[in-house]
């Protein structure tokens, strides 16, 4: 009995096939009139989830102010959430693969840059960004995650071939609950010296794979 292979079941590309593909991509696509064709731009997203504990407490407020503003979320023994994270990446569609990025590479990048450091952790005690006194609101969590991805994701999502523009991070969305949602696009962020988690990653840049995991 034979089985059919769908578009996601093809074997991983070898080094030689990647080299051949990169060489083919060097020639920019053109129209029939010989003019350079504009790349097709698309945005894709990946949804992940993680669980973390925290306490809403600001060092800039008095004890009473914290109690009044944050209520039960200010409880000294912390509380937890099952967060849902959605990461948006935009870029040109690679004509060879039909993809903006390999979703398997995006998955690994999110795991190493973010999830390894926040999942089943206490944000206020385990994550340096919050240990320094930043209130662990979902707004600030979105900022932290965006910075982590902006810093570490490019090594997983580099150009898939010569002449192909690398995709870029455009937005993160976090559901704290089914009713409380925060989006952050990096707007207004000019801080360069913030404490960030040193995400585990390869010693050298990773070549994005052409196969889907």
C-alpha positions, 0 to 999 in steps of 0.5 A, spaced: 500 500 500 502 506 498 501 513 502 501 520 499 506 525 501 503 532 503 507 539 502 509 538 509 512 531 509 518 532 504 525 530 507 530 536 510 534 539 505 541 537 505 547 542 505 548 541 497 541 542 496 541 549 500 547 551 496 544 550 489 537 553 492 541 559 494 545 560 488 538 559 484 535 565 488 541 570 487 538 571 480 532 576 482 525 574 479 523 579 473 517 580 469 516 578 462 518 585 460 525 584 464 523 589 469 525 587 476 519 584 480 517 587 486 517 581 492 510 579 495 510 581 502 506 577 507 505 576 515 505 570 518 504 568 526 506 563 531 502 561 537 505 558 543 503 558 550 506 558 557 505 558 565 508 563 569 507 566 576 508 573 578 505 579 583 503 586 581 507 590 585 510 597 583 516 599 587 514 606 585 508 606 589 506 605 597 504 599 600 497 602 600 497 604 593 499 597 591 493 594 594 488 599 591 490 599 584 492 591 584 487 588 589 488 581 589 493 581 584 498 584 589 497 578 594 504 577 597 504 569 595 503 571 588 498 568 583 499 565 576 496 565 569 496 560 563 499 565 558 498 565 550 503 568 546 502 570 538 509 572 534 508 576 528 513 576 523 513 579 516 517 579 510 518 577 502 515 570 500 521 566 498 519 564 490 523 557 491 519 555 498 513 559 498 514 561 505 516 567 509 520 563 514 520 556 515 515 555 521 520 550 524 525 555 525 520 560 528 518 555 533 525 554 535 527 561 536 521 563 540 522 557 544 530 559 546 529 566 546 522 566 550 519 560 553 525 557 556 526 563 560 518 564 562 515 558 562 513 555 569 517 561 572 516 566 577 517 572 573 518 577 579 524 572 582 527 568 575 527 573 570 532 579 570 528 584 567 523 584 572 527 582 578 530 589 577 523 592 579 519 593 573 512 591 575 510 584 571 504 587 568 502 583 561 504 590 558 511 590 561 511 582 559 510 584 552 515 589 552 520 584 555 518 578 550 519 583 544 526 585 546 528 578 547 525 576 540 528 582 536 535 581 539 535 573 538 530 571 533 534 574 527 539 568 528 534 563 526 530 567 521 536 569 517 535 570 509 533 563 506 537 565 500 542 570 497 538 576 495 532 574 499 531 580 505 530 577 512 524 577 515 522 582 521 519 581 527 513 586 527 508 585 533 507 580 539 500 579 542 499 576 549 493 573 552 493 574 560 486 571 560 481 570 554 478 577 556 485 581 557 490 582 551 496 586 550 499 587 543 506 591 542 510 593 536 516 596 539 513 603 538 517 608 543 522 603 545 529 606 545 532 603 551 538 599 549 541 598 556 536 594 559 537 587 562 535 582 558 535 574 559 541 571 555 538 566 551 541 560 549 543 559 542 548 556 537 555 559 537 554 561 530 548 563 525 543 558 524 542 557 516 534 556 516 532 550 514 527 549 508 523 543 511 517 544 515 518 540 522 
